[in-house]
Amino acid sequence: MLQAGQAAPAVELPDADMESFDLAELRGKNHAVLYFYPKDDTPGCTMEAIDFSDHEDEFARHGCVVIGVSRDDCISHAEFRDKHGLSVRLLADPEGEVCKRYGVWQMKEKDGVKKPGIVRSTFIIDKKGVLRHALYGVNPKGHALEVLALVKQLD
């Protein structure tokens, strides 16, 4: 698992509009909140995405871009975004390469069955591309405001 103080691993993925996003482009300009979630349009993931979208202006005031990542494809992301009026950028990682780089692809147990999946996690990356916070296994309820409080400390 990643630790605060490490350089943020590379992220270069397509978004819901199939446009390429490269985390390196933010370096020197913006902080980033990179949050990983299990699946589009499921209750916890929807709550988290709406919360981040609702507070996106506040994140922007602190020079921070919010980006969600899951293994869903671009079309699923576009439908999820449009259905819920989401404003945060959603990146598609269908092969799970970025999920593995960030250590969020882990064995999970549900109803006694173990299978790999995304552990809901959030990473706060400063303008220099350094991880300031690596939060694994987060609860989606109220998470956006907790992350916003941490982002405010970066200024």
Steps between C-alpha positions, in 0.01 A plus 500: 500500500611853430612739773495878541822654371535267201476628144152436361503216246425596140137523389416520132146385425198594288208685662123466446533696173785273384748787534840411641590630845859507625556576869844643414327794325385629841856517636591854602141619448252309715466265793305184418258277684507161335228275634447137405156344526368150426217550249298765318141553614513293819370662821829581677679602182211723394491669843876561488499635142207735572672626817825572315303670219300710749824631652702529180491882506650501849775260390568728200530803731788317667668423167389138499360279224283199599526185291319169545637168372336160462530201268176594321537605137457850354139435391400383849667812646313729258164340589581520874607865469195601297250309716617668821621837364856434615762767435814315613709341226468121490786292359466149356757240607346182353829308514558609860857616436467827694298323772793262547757785503307666783451174692120518497446172310482254790331182611166584658259278689123531463256244637790261567625513140844646425557668166712787371351846488564869553539606861340845522803728542597865461835661431580867548784609274665840528606729214846341500354154432565372853246291691397694808232256615430136407163395644404135448164340583307824540130537578320696226264679740646844580830409334508796259491750789772310689718515187421870450621572855831326417532692170452832683810414705713488182472877440 
